[in-house]
Amino acid sequence: MRIADMDWRMVENWTLHDDRVVLPLGSIEQHAGLSLLTDAILAERVAVEAAAPLGVPVYPALPFGVAPGFQAFPGSITLRVSTLVEVVRDVLDSLKRGGFRRILIVNGHAGNIAAGSLAQEWLMDNPDCRVRFHDWWRSPRTWAKVVDTDPDATHANWMENFPFTRLPSTSAAGSKPMIDPNLLRMLPPFEVRQELEDGSYGGRVQRSDAEMAAIWDVAVDETRGMLEKW
């Protein structure tokens, strides 16, 4: 259940019999012709669909992540690594005070990896809690399905092109050569933009909705399994 659909008494009643909760993490950054909020949209949506049959509360995705390389693309926002770590720490502290003890972080952005390290550190001081950090798109079963569909799966190409991340202006056709992400990590933002041009890391722009739905079903099921098997 979305926290947006709950009041504080409903949360208190939930924690009397179950201490699970889901915290999605996203990012606001360029995704070529897709929504700037692609990472946040996907993290929150997979979390909500996974948790729905279990009744587990799901918070809105933290929209801001660590995305310094995209700062030459207007609309993109980045936090410093230290800021993200402190924000997530404060959120975890608040969740614990609210009665939650089993926290699933559903991450939708590779740049947020420091939050996973922070979660491990937080457990040292909170041994009565459990935290799982789940990169939904590259967890084993989901990533296997992605690669089986098309091994050229990367940032802002077909892999993130779902009906719910497209815009009216999103192109349905086209492709470009793959770009080595390791090269981009060594470049300042203005050179990243020069290398990427439209923002995609390469490959096809879009695959069929049926193929994307098949990947999504696996992702939702795999995420639900994280909640069911503590």
C-alpha positions in Angstrom: 0.0 0.0 0.0 1.3 3.5 -0.9 2.0 5.6 2.2 0.1 8.3 0.3 -3.0 6.3 0.9 -2.4 5.9 4.7 -2.6 8.1 7.7 -0.4 7.7 10.8 -2.9 5.5 12.6 -3.0 3.1 9.7 0.8 2.9 9.9 0.8 2.3 13.6 -1.8 -0.5 13.2 0.3 -2.1 10.5 3.5 -2.1 12.7 1.6 -3.9 15.5 1.6 -7.1 13.4 4.2 -6.5 10.6 7.4 -4.5 10.5 8.1 -4.6 6.8 8.3 -1.4 4.7 9.7 -0.4 1.2 11.8 2.6 0.4 12.4 3.2 -3.3 15.4 5.3 -4.5 15.5 7.1 -7.8 17.2 9.9 -9.7 16.2 12.9 -11.8 18.5 12.8 -14.8 18.6 12.8 -18.5 17.3 9.6 -20.2 17.5 10.7 -23.8 13.9 10.8 -25.1 12.5 9.2 -21.9 11.3 11.0 -18.8 13.8 12.7 -16.6 12.2 10.8 -13.7 12.6 7.4 -15.3 14.6 5.9 -12.4 12.2 7.2 -9.8 9.2 6.1 -11.8 10.5 2.5 -12.2 11.7 2.1 -8.7 8.5 3.2 -7.1 6.3 1.3 -9.6 8.0 -2.0 -9.2 8.0 -1.6 -5.4 4.2 -0.8 -5.3 3.3 -3.7 -7.6 5.5 -6.1 -5.7 4.2 -5.0 -2.3 0.5 -4.7 -3.2 -0.6 -8.4 -2.6 1.2 -8.3 0.8 -0.2 -5.0 2.0 3.4 -3.8 2.8 3.6 0.0 2.9 5.6 1.7 0.2 7.0 5.2 0.4 7.3 7.5 -2.6 10.6 7.2 -4.3 13.4 9.5 -3.1 13.6 11.4 -6.4 17.1 12.8 -6.2 20.2 10.6 -6.5 23.9 10.8 -7.4 24.2 11.8 -11.0 27.2 14.2 -11.5 28.1 13.0 -15.0 24.8 14.3 -16.4 24.9 17.9 -15.1 25.5 19.3 -18.6 22.0 18.1 -19.5 19.4 20.6 -18.3 16.8 19.2 -15.9 19.2 16.7 -14.3 19.9 17.0 -10.6 22.6 15.5 -8.4 23.2 15.1 -4.8 26.7 14.8 -3.4 27.5 11.2 -2.2 27.7 12.5 1.4 24.3 14.2 1.0 22.6 11.0 -0.2 24.2 9.0 2.6 23.0 11.4 5.3 19.5 11.6 3.8 19.1 7.9 3.7 20.5 7.6 7.2 17.9 10.0 8.5 15.1 8.2 6.6 16.2 4.8 8.1 16.3 6.4 11.6 12.8 7.7 11.1 11.5 4.4 9.8 12.8 2.7 12.8 11.2 5.2 15.2 7.9 4.6 13.3 8.0 0.9 14.2 9.6 -0.6 11.0 12.3 -3.1 11.5 12.6 -4.8 8.1 13.3 -2.3 5.4 13.6 -3.1 1.7 15.4 -0.4 -0.3 14.4 -0.7 -4.0 17.0 1.1 -5.9 16.5 2.4 -9.4 19.8 4.2 -10.1 23.3 2.7 -10.3 24.8 6.0 -8.9 23.0 5.4 -5.6 25.3 2.5 -4.6 26.6 4.4 -1.7 23.2 4.1 -0.1 23.7 0.3 0.0 27.0 0.7 1.8 25.3 3.1 4.3 22.6 0.6 4.9 25.2 -2.0 6.0 26.9 0.6 8.2 23.5 1.5 9.8 22.9 -2.1 10.8 26.0 -2.0 13.0 24.2 0.5 15.2 20.8 -1.0 14.7 21.2 -4.8 15.2 17.5 -5.3 15.8 16.7 -4.2 12.3 17.2 -5.8 8.8 17.8 -3.9 5.6 18.0 -5.2 2.1 19.3 -3.1 -0.8 17.8 -4.3 -4.0 18.8 -3.0 -7.5 15.6 -4.1 -9.1 16.8 -4.1 -12.8 20.1 -6.0 -12.2 19.0 -8.6 -9.7 19.7 -12.1 -11.0 16.4 -13.2 -12.5 15.5 -9.8 -13.9 18.9 -9.2 -15.5 18.9 -12.7 -17.0 15.6 -11.9 -18.7 16.9 -8.5 -19.9 20.0 -10.1 -21.4 18.0 -12.9 -23.0 15.8 -10.2 -24.6 18.7 -8.1 -25.9 22.2 -8.1 -24.5 22.7 -4.4 -25.6 20.8 -3.2 -22.5 22.0 0.1 -21.0 21.2 3.6 -19.8 18.3 5.3 -21.7 17.9 2.8 -24.4 15.2 0.1 -24.9 15.8 -1.4 -21.4 14.2 1.7 -19.7 11.7 2.4 -22.4 8.4 1.2 -20.8 4.9 2.6 -21.6 5.1 4.5 -18.3 8.5 6.1 -18.9 7.8 7.3 -22.5 6.8 10.8 -23.4 4.6 11.9 -26.3 7.9 13.0 -28.0 9.7 9.7 -27.4 10.9 8.1 -30.6 9.8 4.6 -31.3 12.6 3.7 -33.7 16.3 4.0 -34.2 19.5 2.8 -32.6 23.1 3.9 -32.2 26.5 2.3 -31.4 27.1 1.3 -27.8 29.3 3.6 -25.8 31.7 2.3 -23.1 30.4 3.6 -19.7 33.9 3.3 -18.3 35.0 6.1 -20.7 32.2 8.4 -19.4 33.3 8.0 -15.8 36.6 9.7 -16.6 35.0 12.7 -18.3 33.6 16.0 -16.9 29.9 16.7 -17.6 30.3 18.8 -20.7 32.4 16.1 -22.4 29.9 13.4 -21.3 27.2 15.4 -23.2 29.5 15.7 -26.2 30.1 11.9 -26.3 26.4 11.0 -25.7 24.8 13.6 -27.9 21.1 12.5 -27.3 21.9 11.0 -23.9 21.5 7.3 -24.6 24.4 4.9 -24.1 23.5 3.2 -27.4 21.6 0.2 -28.7 18.0 0.1 -29.8 15.5 2.9 -28.7 12.6 0.6 -28.1 11.5 -3.1 -28.1 7.9 -4.4 -28.2 5.6 -3.8 -25.3 5.1 -7.6 -25.0 8.9 -8.0 -24.4 8.9 -5.2 -21.9 5.9 -6.6 -20.0 7.6 -10.0 -19.7 10.7 -8.4 -18.2 8.5 -6.3 -15.9 6.6 -9.4 -14.6 9.9 -11.0 -13.6 11.1 -7.8 -11.9 7.9 -7.5 -9.9 8.0 -11.2 -8.9 11.6 -11.0 -7.9 11.1 -7.9 -5.8 8.1 -9.5 -4.1 10.3 -12.4 -3.2 12.7 -10.1 -1.4 9.8 -9.0 0.8 8.5 -12.6 1.4 11.8 -14.2 2.3 13.5 -12.5 5.1 
